[in-house]
């Protein structure tokens, strides 16, 4: 409870509040930049499955509101499955 009171007192300071709002804009810009760079890298590879996974993840998150943690777990599982299939093909 004490931490909450201290945070409210800290946050109510005008200068601190403005600084924190400015930091939010900076964090948003960094996230946008990283998202663009990762998406552009996937599109440059011209791998239809990777692009499909990226578009599918966007759709289920934005349109259907599926939890992002679940999307990350499913995409990780898809990545593991794709890697295992690729290694099996190499062994043949």
C-alpha positions as CSV (number, residue, x, y, z in Angstrom):
1,X,0.0,0.0,0.0
2,X,2.9,2.4,0.8
3,X,4.3,1.9,-2.7
4,X,1.1,2.9,-4.3
5,X,0.9,6.1,-2.2
6,X,4.5,6.9,-3.0
7,X,3.9,6.3,-6.7
8,X,0.8,8.6,-6.7
9,X,2.8,11.3,-5.0
10,X,5.6,10.9,-7.4
11,X,3.3,10.8,-10.4
12,X,1.3,13.9,-9.3
13,X,4.4,16.1,-9.7
14,X,3.9,18.1,-12.9
15,X,7.5,17.7,-14.2
16,X,7.6,14.0,-13.4
17,X,4.2,13.5,-15.1
18,X,5.3,15.3,-18.2
19,X,8.6,13.3,-18.3
20,X,6.7,10.0,-18.0
21,X,4.3,11.0,-20.8
22,X,7.3,11.8,-23.0
23,X,8.8,8.5,-22.3
24,X,5.6,6.7,-23.3
25,X,5.9,8.4,-26.7
26,X,9.5,7.3,-27.0
27,X,8.7,3.7,-26.1
28,X,5.8,3.7,-28.7
29,X,8.3,4.9,-31.3
30,X,10.8,2.1,-30.5
31,X,8.1,-0.5,-30.6
32,X,6.9,0.7,-34.0
33,X,10.4,0.7,-35.4
34,X,11.2,-2.8,-34.2
35,X,7.9,-4.1,-35.5
36,X,8.5,-2.5,-38.9
37,X,12.1,-3.9,-39.1
38,X,11.0,-7.4,-38.1
39,X,8.0,-7.4,-40.5
40,X,10.2,-6.1,-43.4
41,X,12.7,-8.8,-42.8
42,X,10.0,-11.5,-43.0
43,X,8.6,-10.0,-46.2
44,X,12.1,-9.8,-47.8
45,X,12.6,-13.5,-47.2
46,X,9.5,-14.1,-49.4
47,X,8.6,-17.2,-47.4
48,X,4.8,-17.5,-47.8
49,X,4.4,-19.5,-44.6
50,X,6.2,-16.9,-42.5
51,X,4.2,-14.1,-44.0
52,X,1.0,-16.1,-43.4
53,X,1.9,-16.6,-39.8
54,X,2.6,-12.9,-39.4
55,X,-0.7,-11.8,-41.0
56,X,-2.6,-14.5,-39.0
57,X,-1.1,-13.3,-35.7
58,X,-2.1,-9.8,-36.5
59,X,-5.7,-10.7,-37.4
60,X,-6.3,-12.9,-34.4
61,X,-4.9,-10.2,-32.1
62,X,-6.5,-7.1,-33.6
63,X,-9.8,-8.5,-34.9
64,X,-10.6,-11.4,-32.5
65,X,-8.8,-10.0,-29.4
66,X,-6.9,-13.2,-28.6
67,X,-4.4,-12.8,-25.8
68,X,-0.9,-12.0,-27.0
69,X,0.8,-14.5,-24.8
70,X,-1.3,-17.3,-26.4
71,X,-0.3,-16.0,-29.9
72,X,3.4,-16.0,-28.9
73,X,3.1,-19.6,-27.6
74,X,1.3,-20.8,-30.8
75,X,3.8,-19.0,-33.1
76,X,6.7,-20.5,-31.1
77,X,5.2,-23.9,-31.5
78,X,4.8,-23.4,-35.2
79,X,8.4,-22.4,-35.4
80,X,9.6,-25.5,-33.6
81,X,7.4,-27.7,-35.9
82,X,8.8,-26.0,-39.0
83,X,12.4,-26.4,-37.8
84,X,11.9,-30.1,-37.1
85,X,10.4,-30.7,-40.5
86,X,13.2,-28.8,-42.2
87,X,15.8,-30.9,-40.3
88,X,14.0,-34.1,-41.3
89,X,14.1,-33.0,-45.0
90,X,17.9,-32.3,-44.7
91,X,18.5,-35.8,-43.3
92,X,16.8,-37.5,-46.2
